[in-house]
Structure formats: C-alpha cells, structure tokens
Amino acid sequence: MRKLQKNLSSRKKYPESSLADLYDPILMPKDLRDAHKKNDSAVLEAYGFDKNFSENEIVAELMKLYQNLTEK
C-alpha cells in the first residue's frame, strides 16, 4: 500500500474525530502517527535529505527546490 494511502486509511478509522483531534500531538492515534513517520522517511529518502533534518530544515530545502523549478 502506498504510504500516503496508509495515512488516509488510518484517518478513516476515526470518522468521529476532527483533523485537529487527529493531529493533536498528544491525542494522535498510534497507527496514524506510525503511518506518517513511514511517509516522512520515504519523502526524506526520495529527496536525499538527511533523516535527522528538523521540520524547518525540510521546509527550507523544499522551498529551495521549488524556487529552482519556478525560476526556469
């Protein structure tokens, strides 16, 4: 199963929960957290980013890539 699809499938298990509830750092269901961790790892690998990058570093690198693409 694709990583993103696993995220969506995990979210569907909690139809009574809002996105705010599902993505609350304390309340986030374990299966959804695990699915996102796997997805994050796949993205880091796909872009060749260091797996120890902080979220801010990842966003900064993605923005650099976007700027390079849009400047052409």
PyMOL Python script that loads the backbone (N, CA, C, O; Angstrom):
from pymol import cmd

cmd.read_pdbstr("""\
ATOM      1  N   MET A   1       0.847  -1.186   0.000  1.00  0.00           N
ATOM      2  CA  MET A   1       0.000   0.000   0.000  1.00  0.00           C
ATOM      3  C   MET A   1       0.889   1.245   0.000  1.00  0.00           C
ATOM      4  O   MET A   1       1.878   1.313   0.729  1.00  0.00           O
ATOM      5  N   ARG A   2       0.538   2.189  -0.795  1.00  0.00           N
ATOM      6  CA  ARG A   2       1.314   3.417  -0.841  1.00  0.00           C
ATOM      7  C   ARG A   2       1.283   4.109   0.509  1.00  0.00           C
ATOM      8  O   ARG A   2       0.309   4.008   1.256  1.00  0.00           O
ATOM      9  N   LYS A   3       2.360   4.808   0.806  1.00  0.00           N
ATOM     10  CA  LYS A   3       2.496   5.448   2.114  1.00  0.00           C
ATOM     11  C   LYS A   3       1.393   6.473   2.364  1.00  0.00           C
ATOM     12  O   LYS A   3       0.808   6.496   3.447  1.00  0.00           O
ATOM     13  N   LEU A   4       1.104   7.314   1.383  1.00  0.00           N
ATOM     14  CA  LEU A   4       0.061   8.314   1.561  1.00  0.00           C
ATOM     15  C   LEU A   4      -1.296   7.649   1.761  1.00  0.00           C
ATOM     16  O   LEU A   4      -2.094   8.095   2.585  1.00  0.00           O
ATOM     17  N   GLN A   5      -1.553   6.595   1.019  1.00  0.00           N
ATOM     18  CA  GLN A   5      -2.827   5.890   1.161  1.00  0.00           C
ATOM     19  C   GLN A   5      -2.965   5.318   2.569  1.00  0.00           C
ATOM     20  O   GLN A   5      -4.064   5.285   3.122  1.00  0.00           O
ATOM     21  N   LYS A   6      -1.858   4.870   3.145  1.00  0.00           N
ATOM     22  CA  LYS A   6      -1.893   4.345   4.508  1.00  0.00           C
ATOM     23  C   LYS A   6      -2.292   5.455   5.482  1.00  0.00           C
ATOM     24  O   LYS A   6      -3.046   5.210   6.424  1.00  0.00           O
ATOM     25  N   ASN A   7      -1.790   6.679   5.259  1.00  0.00           N
ATOM     26  CA  ASN A   7      -2.186   7.809   6.100  1.00  0.00           C
ATOM     27  C   ASN A   7      -3.691   8.028   6.012  1.00  0.00           C
ATOM     28  O   ASN A   7      -4.372   8.178   7.026  1.00  0.00           O
ATOM     29  N   LEU A   8      -4.196   8.044   4.780  1.00  0.00           N
ATOM     30  CA  LEU A   8      -5.625   8.290   4.583  1.00  0.00           C
ATOM     31  C   LEU A   8      -6.468   7.157   5.164  1.00  0.00           C
ATOM     32  O   LEU A   8      -7.512   7.403   5.767  1.00  0.00           O
ATOM     33  N   SER A   9      -6.020   5.929   4.984  1.00  0.00           N
ATOM     34  CA  SER A   9      -6.757   4.780   5.536  1.00  0.00           C
ATOM     35  C   SER A   9      -6.788   4.827   7.054  1.00  0.00           C
ATOM     36  O   SER A   9      -7.800   4.500   7.675  1.00  0.00           O
ATOM     37  N   SER A  10      -5.675   5.233   7.648  1.00  0.00           N
ATOM     38  CA  SER A  10      -5.629   5.339   9.104  1.00  0.00           C
ATOM     39  C   SER A  10      -6.597   6.410   9.594  1.00  0.00           C
ATOM     40  O   SER A  10      -7.275   6.228  10.605  1.00  0.00           O
ATOM     41  N   ARG A  11      -6.657   7.533   8.868  1.00  0.00           N
ATOM     42  CA  ARG A  11      -7.571   8.612   9.275  1.00  0.00           C
ATOM     43  C   ARG A  11      -9.028   8.174   9.185  1.00  0.00           C
ATOM     44  O   ARG A  11      -9.852   8.579  10.005  1.00  0.00           O
ATOM     45  N   LYS A  12      -9.349   7.344   8.186  1.00  0.00           N
ATOM     46  CA  LYS A  12     -10.738   6.901   8.014  1.00  0.00           C
ATOM     47  C   LYS A  12     -11.234   6.052   9.182  1.00  0.00           C
ATOM     48  O   LYS A  12     -12.441   5.902   9.369  1.00  0.00           O
ATOM     49  N   LYS A  13     -10.316   5.500   9.964  1.00  0.00           N
ATOM     50  CA  LYS A  13     -10.709   4.679  11.119  1.00  0.00           C
ATOM     51  C   LYS A  13     -11.330   5.521  12.231  1.00  0.00           C
ATOM     52  O   LYS A  13     -11.919   4.985  13.170  1.00  0.00           O
ATOM     53  N   TYR A  14     -11.195   6.842  12.120  1.00  0.00           N
ATOM     54  CA  TYR A  14     -11.652   7.737  13.184  1.00  0.00           C
ATOM     55  C   TYR A  14     -12.590   8.806  12.624  1.00  0.00           C
ATOM     56  O   TYR A  14     -12.291   9.998  12.703  1.00  0.00           O
ATOM     57  N   PRO A  15     -13.732   8.380  12.055  1.00  0.00           N
ATOM     58  CA  PRO A  15     -14.628   9.342  11.412  1.00  0.00           C
ATOM     59  C   PRO A  15     -15.234  10.366  12.375  1.00  0.00           C
ATOM     60  O   PRO A  15     -15.659  11.442  11.956  1.00  0.00           O
ATOM     61  N   GLU A  16     -15.271  10.032  13.646  1.00  0.00           N
ATOM     62  CA  GLU A  16     -15.845  10.942  14.640  1.00  0.00           C
ATOM     63  C   GLU A  16     -14.850  12.002  15.104  1.00  0.00           C
ATOM     64  O   GLU A  16     -15.218  12.933  15.820  1.00  0.00           O
ATOM     65  N   SER A  17     -13.595  11.858  14.698  1.00  0.00           N
ATOM     66  CA  SER A  17     -12.550  12.789  15.128  1.00  0.00           C
ATOM     67  C   SER A  17     -12.300  13.863  14.077  1.00  0.00           C
ATOM     68  O   SER A  17     -12.282  13.588  12.877  1.00  0.00           O
ATOM     69  N   SER A  18     -12.110  15.079  14.546  1.00  0.00           N
ATOM     70  CA  SER A  18     -11.757  16.168  13.636  1.00  0.00           C
ATOM     71  C   SER A  18     -10.277  16.046  13.293  1.00  0.00           C
ATOM     72  O   SER A  18      -9.533  15.325  13.959  1.00  0.00           O
ATOM     73  N   LEU A  19      -9.855  16.759  12.246  1.00  0.00           N
ATOM     74  CA  LEU A  19      -8.430  16.767  11.902  1.00  0.00           C
ATOM     75  C   LEU A  19      -7.612  17.364  13.042  1.00  0.00           C
ATOM     76  O   LEU A  19      -6.482  16.944  13.293  1.00  0.00           O
ATOM     77  N   ALA A  20      -8.192  18.347  13.731  1.00  0.00           N
ATOM     78  CA  ALA A  20      -7.496  18.940  14.883  1.00  0.00           C
ATOM     79  C   ALA A  20      -7.242  17.879  15.946  1.00  0.00           C
ATOM     80  O   ALA A  20      -6.168  17.842  16.547  1.00  0.00           O
ATOM     81  N   ASP A  21      -8.222  17.022  16.177  1.00  0.00           N
ATOM     82  CA  ASP A  21      -8.048  15.948  17.161  1.00  0.00           C
ATOM     83  C   ASP A  21      -7.032  14.919  16.673  1.00  0.00           C
ATOM     84  O   ASP A  21      -6.162  14.488  17.429  1.00  0.00           O
ATOM     85  N   LEU A  22      -7.149  14.530  15.403  1.00  0.00           N
ATOM     86  CA  LEU A  22      -6.265  13.500  14.866  1.00  0.00           C
ATOM     87  C   LEU A  22      -4.805  13.940  14.852  1.00  0.00           C
ATOM     88  O   LEU A  22      -3.900  13.121  15.018  1.00  0.00           O
ATOM     89  N   TYR A  23      -4.582  15.237  14.653  1.00  0.00           N
ATOM     90  CA  TYR A  23      -3.210  15.729  14.558  1.00  0.00           C
ATOM     91  C   TYR A  23      -2.727  16.440  15.813  1.00  0.00           C
ATOM     92  O   TYR A  23      -1.692  17.105  15.797  1.00  0.00           O
ATOM     93  N   ASP A  24      -3.473  16.299  16.890  1.00  0.00           N
ATOM     94  CA  ASP A  24      -3.013  16.802  18.181  1.00  0.00           C
ATOM     95  C   ASP A  24      -1.837  15.935  18.612  1.00  0.00           C
ATOM     96  O   ASP A  24      -1.965  14.711  18.634  1.00  0.00           O
ATOM     97  N   PRO A  25      -0.689  16.533  18.957  1.00  0.00           N
ATOM     98  CA  PRO A  25       0.494  15.736  19.297  1.00  0.00           C
ATOM     99  C   PRO A  25       0.276  14.741  20.435  1.00  0.00           C
ATOM    100  O   PRO A  25       0.951  13.714  20.500  1.00  0.00           O
ATOM    101  N   ILE A  26      -0.642  15.035  21.311  1.00  0.00           N
ATOM    102  CA  ILE A  26      -0.901  14.137  22.446  1.00  0.00           C
ATOM    103  C   ILE A  26      -1.954  13.087  22.106  1.00  0.00           C
ATOM    104  O   ILE A  26      -1.845  11.935  22.525  1.00  0.00           O
ATOM    105  N   LEU A  27      -2.960  13.479  21.356  1.00  0.00           N
ATOM    106  CA  LEU A  27      -4.090  12.592  21.080  1.00  0.00           C
ATOM    107  C   LEU A  27      -3.961  11.771  19.802  1.00  0.00           C
ATOM    108  O   LEU A  27      -4.757  10.858  19.582  1.00  0.00           O
ATOM    109  N   MET A  28      -2.992  12.069  18.966  1.00  0.00           N
ATOM    110  CA  MET A  28      -2.869  11.394  17.672  1.00  0.00           C
ATOM    111  C   MET A  28      -2.799   9.876  17.846  1.00  0.00           C
ATOM    112  O   MET A  28      -1.954   9.375  18.588  1.00  0.00           O
ATOM    113  N   PRO A  29      -3.689   9.141  17.160  1.00  0.00           N
ATOM    114  CA  PRO A  29      -3.660   7.676  17.262  1.00  0.00           C
ATOM    115  C   PRO A  29      -2.318   7.111  16.793  1.00  0.00           C
ATOM    116  O   PRO A  29      -1.707   7.620  15.854  1.00  0.00           O
ATOM    117  N   LYS A  30      -1.880   6.057  17.462  1.00  0.00           N
ATOM    118  CA  LYS A  30      -0.570   5.469  17.171  1.00  0.00           C
ATOM    119  C   LYS A  30      -0.450   5.014  15.721  1.00  0.00           C
ATOM    120  O   LYS A  30       0.591   5.223  15.099  1.00  0.00           O
ATOM    121  N   ASP A  31      -1.497   4.394  15.170  1.00  0.00           N
ATOM    122  CA  ASP A  31      -1.396   3.908  13.793  1.00  0.00           C
ATOM    123  C   ASP A  31      -1.245   5.063  12.801  1.00  0.00           C
ATOM    124  O   ASP A  31      -0.544   4.925  11.798  1.00  0.00           O
ATOM    125  N   LEU A  32      -1.887   6.185  13.068  1.00  0.00           N
ATOM    126  CA  LEU A  32      -1.753   7.353  12.200  1.00  0.00           C
ATOM    127  C   LEU A  32      -0.360   7.962  12.348  1.00  0.00           C
ATOM    128  O   LEU A  32       0.251   8.361  11.356  1.00  0.00           O
ATOM    129  N   ARG A  33       0.137   8.036  13.562  1.00  0.00           N
ATOM    130  CA  ARG A  33       1.489   8.554  13.805  1.00  0.00           C
ATOM    131  C   ARG A  33       2.530   7.682  13.087  1.00  0.00           C
ATOM    132  O   ARG A  33       3.448   8.195  12.447  1.00  0.00           O
ATOM    133  N   ASP A  34       2.372   6.365  13.203  1.00  0.00           N
ATOM    134  CA  ASP A  34       3.301   5.434  12.545  1.00  0.00           C
ATOM    135  C   ASP A  34       3.247   5.573  11.029  1.00  0.00           C
ATOM    136  O   ASP A  34       4.284   5.548  10.366  1.00  0.00           O
ATOM    137  N   ALA A  35       2.045   5.718  10.477  1.00  0.00           N
ATOM    138  CA  ALA A  35       1.896   5.881   9.032  1.00  0.00           C
ATOM    139  C   ALA A  35       2.595   7.152   8.563  1.00  0.00           C
ATOM    140  O   ALA A  35       3.246   7.156   7.518  1.00  0.00           O
ATOM    141  N   HIS A  36       2.462   8.219   9.325  1.00  0.00           N
ATOM    142  CA  HIS A  36       3.115   9.476   8.951  1.00  0.00           C
ATOM    143  C   HIS A  36       4.635   9.380   9.071  1.00  0.00           C
ATOM    144  O   HIS A  36       5.357   9.949   8.252  1.00  0.00           O
ATOM    145  N   LYS A  37       5.117   8.680  10.064  1.00  0.00           N
ATOM    146  CA  LYS A  37       6.569   8.515  10.206  1.00  0.00           C
ATOM    147  C   LYS A  37       7.146   7.780   9.004  1.00  0.00           C
ATOM    148  O   LYS A  37       8.209   8.143   8.501  1.00  0.00           O
ATOM    149  N   LYS A  38       6.438   6.737   8.541  1.00  0.00           N
ATOM    150  CA  LYS A  38       6.901   5.989   7.369  1.00  0.00           C
ATOM    151  C   LYS A  38       6.860   6.859   6.120  1.00  0.00           C
ATOM    152  O   LYS A  38       7.767   6.809   5.289  1.00  0.00           O
ATOM    153  N   ASN A  39       5.816   7.646   5.995  1.00  0.00           N
ATOM    154  CA  ASN A  39       5.702   8.554   4.862  1.00  0.00           C
ATOM    155  C   ASN A  39       6.815   9.598   4.903  1.00  0.00           C
ATOM    156  O   ASN A  39       7.437   9.889   3.881  1.00  0.00           O
ATOM    157  N   ASP A  40       7.060  10.153   6.068  1.00  0.00           N
ATOM    158  CA  ASP A  40       8.128  11.150   6.217  1.00  0.00           C
ATOM    159  C   ASP A  40       9.481  10.566   5.829  1.00  0.00           C
ATOM    160  O   ASP A  40      10.269  11.216   5.142  1.00  0.00           O
ATOM    161  N   SER A  41       9.747   9.348   6.265  1.00  0.00           N
ATOM    162  CA  SER A  41      11.020   8.696   5.927  1.00  0.00           C
ATOM    163  C   SER A  41      11.159   8.503   4.417  1.00  0.00           C
ATOM    164  O   SER A  41      12.235   8.704   3.856  1.00  0.00           O
ATOM    165  N   ALA A  42      10.067   8.114   3.769  1.00  0.00           N
ATOM    166  CA  ALA A  42      10.094   7.913   2.317  1.00  0.00           C
ATOM    167  C   ALA A  42      10.364   9.227   1.588  1.00  0.00           C
ATOM    168  O   ALA A  42      11.107   9.249   0.607  1.00  0.00           O
ATOM    169  N   VAL A  43       9.768  10.318   2.061  1.00  0.00           N
ATOM    170  CA  VAL A  43       9.985  11.619   1.436  1.00  0.00           C
ATOM    171  C   VAL A  43      11.438  12.062   1.624  1.00  0.00           C
ATOM    172  O   VAL A  43      12.074  12.536   0.683  1.00  0.00           O
ATOM    173  N   LEU A  44      11.954  11.906   2.838  1.00  0.00           N
ATOM    174  CA  LEU A  44      13.347  12.279   3.094  1.00  0.00           C
ATOM    175  C   LEU A  44      14.292  11.505   2.177  1.00  0.00           C
ATOM    176  O   LEU A  44      15.239  12.063   1.622  1.00  0.00           O
ATOM    177  N   GLU A  45      14.020  10.224   2.031  1.00  0.00           N
ATOM    178  CA  GLU A  45      14.865   9.388   1.171  1.00  0.00           C
ATOM    179  C   GLU A  45      14.733   9.791  -0.296  1.00  0.00           C
ATOM    180  O   GLU A  45      15.724   9.861  -1.023  1.00  0.00           O
ATOM    181  N   ALA A  46      13.508  10.051  -0.718  1.00  0.00           N
ATOM    182  CA  ALA A  46      13.271  10.411  -2.120  1.00  0.00           C
ATOM    183  C   ALA A  46      14.002  11.692  -2.514  1.00  0.00           C
ATOM    184  O   ALA A  46      14.495  11.814  -3.636  1.00  0.00           O
ATOM    185  N   TYR A  47      14.066  12.635  -1.594  1.00  0.00           N
ATOM    186  CA  TYR A  47      14.733  13.906  -1.890  1.00  0.00           C
ATOM    187  C   TYR A  47      16.196  13.915  -1.474  1.00  0.00           C
ATOM    188  O   TYR A  47      16.899  14.899  -1.703  1.00  0.00           O
ATOM    189  N   GLY A  48      16.656  12.839  -0.870  1.00  0.00           N
ATOM    190  CA  GLY A  48      18.040  12.763  -0.457  1.00  0.00           C
ATOM    191  C   GLY A  48      18.365  13.627   0.751  1.00  0.00           C
ATOM    192  O   GLY A  48      19.511  14.031   0.947  1.00  0.00           O
ATOM    193  N   PHE A  49      17.352  13.906   1.556  1.00  0.00           N
ATOM    194  CA  PHE A  49      17.549  14.725   2.748  1.00  0.00           C
ATOM    195  C   PHE A  49      18.060  13.866   3.898  1.00  0.00           C
ATOM    196  O   PHE A  49      17.766  12.674   3.983  1.00  0.00           O
ATOM    197  N   ASP A  50      18.816  14.484   4.763  1.00  0.00           N
ATOM    198  CA  ASP A  50      19.305  13.826   5.975  1.00  0.00           C
ATOM    199  C   ASP A  50      18.106  13.470   6.858  1.00  0.00           C
ATOM    200  O   ASP A  50      17.236  14.309   7.091  1.00  0.00           O
ATOM    201  N   LYS A  51      18.060  12.238   7.346  1.00  0.00           N
ATOM    202  CA  LYS A  51      16.905  11.837   8.162  1.00  0.00           C
ATOM    203  C   LYS A  51      16.873  12.511   9.523  1.00  0.00           C
ATOM    204  O   LYS A  51      15.900  12.364  10.262  1.00  0.00           O
ATOM    205  N   ASN A  52      17.922  13.249   9.864  1.00  0.00           N
ATOM    206  CA  ASN A  52      17.932  14.000  11.122  1.00  0.00           C
ATOM    207  C   ASN A  52      17.535  15.458  10.940  1.00  0.00           C
ATOM    208  O   ASN A  52      17.594  16.241  11.888  1.00  0.00           O
ATOM    209  N   PHE A  53      17.126  15.834   9.713  1.00  0.00           N
ATOM    210  CA  PHE A  53      16.675  17.206   9.467  1.00  0.00           C
ATOM    211  C   PHE A  53      15.478  17.525  10.349  1.00  0.00           C
ATOM    212  O   PHE A  53      14.621  16.675  10.593  1.00  0.00           O
ATOM    213  N   SER A  54      15.435  18.748  10.816  1.00  0.00           N
ATOM    214  CA  SER A  54      14.253  19.225  11.549  1.00  0.00           C
ATOM    215  C   SER A  54      13.178  19.561  10.517  1.00  0.00           C
ATOM    216  O   SER A  54      13.450  19.633   9.319  1.00  0.00           O
ATOM    217  N   GLU A  55      11.972  19.762  10.996  1.00  0.00           N
ATOM    218  CA  GLU A  55      10.880  20.129  10.090  1.00  0.00           C
ATOM    219  C   GLU A  55      11.206  21.444   9.376  1.00  0.00           C
ATOM    220  O   GLU A  55      10.931  21.590   8.185  1.00  0.00           O
ATOM    221  N   ASN A  56      11.786  22.389  10.097  1.00  0.00           N
ATOM    222  CA  ASN A  56      12.158  23.673   9.487  1.00  0.00           C
ATOM    223  C   ASN A  56      13.197  23.483   8.386  1.00  0.00           C
ATOM    224  O   ASN A  56      13.110  24.130   7.342  1.00  0.00           O
ATOM    225  N   GLU A  57      14.170  22.614   8.599  1.00  0.00           N
ATOM    226  CA  GLU A  57      15.185  22.355   7.586  1.00  0.00           C
ATOM    227  C   GLU A  57      14.576  21.703   6.343  1.00  0.00           C
ATOM    228  O   GLU A  57      14.953  22.023   5.216  1.00  0.00           O
ATOM    229  N   ILE A  58      13.640  20.796   6.559  1.00  0.00           N
ATOM    230  CA  ILE A  58      12.969  20.125   5.440  1.00  0.00           C
ATOM    231  C   ILE A  58      12.194  21.147   4.615  1.00  0.00           C
ATOM    232  O   ILE A  58      12.288  21.166   3.387  1.00  0.00           O
ATOM    233  N   VAL A  59      11.432  21.989   5.292  1.00  0.00           N
ATOM    234  CA  VAL A  59      10.647  23.010   4.585  1.00  0.00           C
ATOM    235  C   VAL A  59      11.576  23.946   3.818  1.00  0.00           C
ATOM    236  O   VAL A  59      11.294  24.294   2.671  1.00  0.00           O
ATOM    237  N   ALA A  60      12.680  24.355   4.439  1.00  0.00           N
ATOM    238  CA  ALA A  60      13.628  25.249   3.773  1.00  0.00           C
ATOM    239  C   ALA A  60      14.196  24.596   2.510  1.00  0.00           C
ATOM    240  O   ALA A  60      14.301  25.249   1.471  1.00  0.00           O
ATOM    241  N   GLU A  61      14.558  23.331   2.590  1.00  0.00           N
ATOM    242  CA  GLU A  61      15.103  22.627   1.426  1.00  0.00           C
ATOM    243  C   GLU A  61      14.055  22.464   0.330  1.00  0.00           C
ATOM    244  O   GLU A  61      14.362  22.614  -0.852  1.00  0.00           O
ATOM    245  N   LEU A  62      12.818  22.158   0.720  1.00  0.00           N
ATOM    246  CA  LEU A  62      11.746  22.021  -0.266  1.00  0.00           C
ATOM    247  C   LEU A  62      11.477  23.360  -0.954  1.00  0.00           C
ATOM    248  O   LEU A  62      11.212  23.401  -2.155  1.00  0.00           O
ATOM    249  N   MET A  63      11.544  24.441  -0.200  1.00  0.00           N
ATOM    250  CA  MET A  63      11.341  25.765  -0.796  1.00  0.00           C
ATOM    251  C   MET A  63      12.452  26.096  -1.788  1.00  0.00           C
ATOM    252  O   MET A  63      12.192  26.693  -2.833  1.00  0.00           O
ATOM    253  N   LYS A  64      13.683  25.714  -1.469  1.00  0.00           N
ATOM    254  CA  LYS A  64      14.794  25.934  -2.406  1.00  0.00           C
ATOM    255  C   LYS A  64      14.544  25.173  -3.707  1.00  0.00           C
ATOM    256  O   LYS A  64      14.752  25.707  -4.796  1.00  0.00           O
ATOM    257  N   LEU A  65      14.097  23.926  -3.586  1.00  0.00           N
ATOM    258  CA  LEU A  65      13.814  23.122  -4.772  1.00  0.00           C
ATOM    259  C   LEU A  65      12.691  23.766  -5.596  1.00  0.00           C
ATOM    260  O   LEU A  65      12.767  23.831  -6.823  1.00  0.00           O
ATOM    261  N   TYR A  66      11.669  24.230  -4.916  1.00  0.00           N
ATOM    262  CA  TYR A  66      10.541  24.878  -5.594  1.00  0.00           C
ATOM    263  C   TYR A  66      11.004  26.139  -6.321  1.00  0.00           C
ATOM    264  O   TYR A  66      10.627  26.371  -7.469  1.00  0.00           O
ATOM    265  N   GLN A  67      11.825  26.955  -5.649  1.00  0.00           N
ATOM    266  CA  GLN A  67      12.325  28.174  -6.281  1.00  0.00           C
ATOM    267  C   GLN A  67      13.153  27.853  -7.518  1.00  0.00           C
ATOM    268  O   GLN A  67      13.048  28.538  -8.535  1.00  0.00           O
ATOM    269  N   ASN A  68      13.966  26.824  -7.433  1.00  0.00           N
ATOM    270  CA  ASN A  68      14.763  26.413  -8.595  1.00  0.00           C
ATOM    271  C   ASN A  68      13.877  25.998  -9.767  1.00  0.00           C
ATOM    272  O   ASN A  68      14.169  26.320 -10.919  1.00  0.00           O
ATOM    273  N   LEU A  69      12.809  25.292  -9.470  1.00  0.00           N
ATOM    274  CA  LEU A  69      11.901  24.843 -10.524  1.00  0.00           C
ATOM    275  C   LEU A  69      11.130  26.001 -11.151  1.00  0.00           C
ATOM    276  O   LEU A  69      10.917  26.021 -12.363  1.00  0.00           O
ATOM    277  N   THR A  70      10.716  26.954 -10.340  1.00  0.00           N
ATOM    278  CA  THR A  70       9.898  28.035 -10.858  1.00  0.00           C
ATOM    279  C   THR A  70      10.707  29.144 -11.529  1.00  0.00           C
ATOM    280  O   THR A  70      10.143  29.958 -12.260  1.00  0.00           O
ATOM    281  N   GLU A  71      12.009  29.190 -11.295  1.00  0.00           N
ATOM    282  CA  GLU A  71      12.865  30.189 -11.927  1.00  0.00           C
ATOM    283  C   GLU A  71      13.173  29.841 -13.374  1.00  0.00           C
ATOM    284  O   GLU A  71      13.559  30.712 -14.155  1.00  0.00           O
ATOM    285  N   LYS A  72      13.008  28.602 -13.730  1.00  0.00           N
ATOM    286  CA  LYS A  72      13.368  28.151 -15.096  1.00  0.00           C
ATOM    287  C   LYS A  72      12.311  28.499 -16.096  1.00  0.00           C
ATOM    288  O   LYS A  72      12.456  28.194 -17.280  1.00  0.00           O
TER     289      LYS A  72
END
""", "prot")
cmd.dss("prot")
cmd.show_as("cartoon", "prot")
cmd.util.cbc("prot")
cmd.orient("prot")
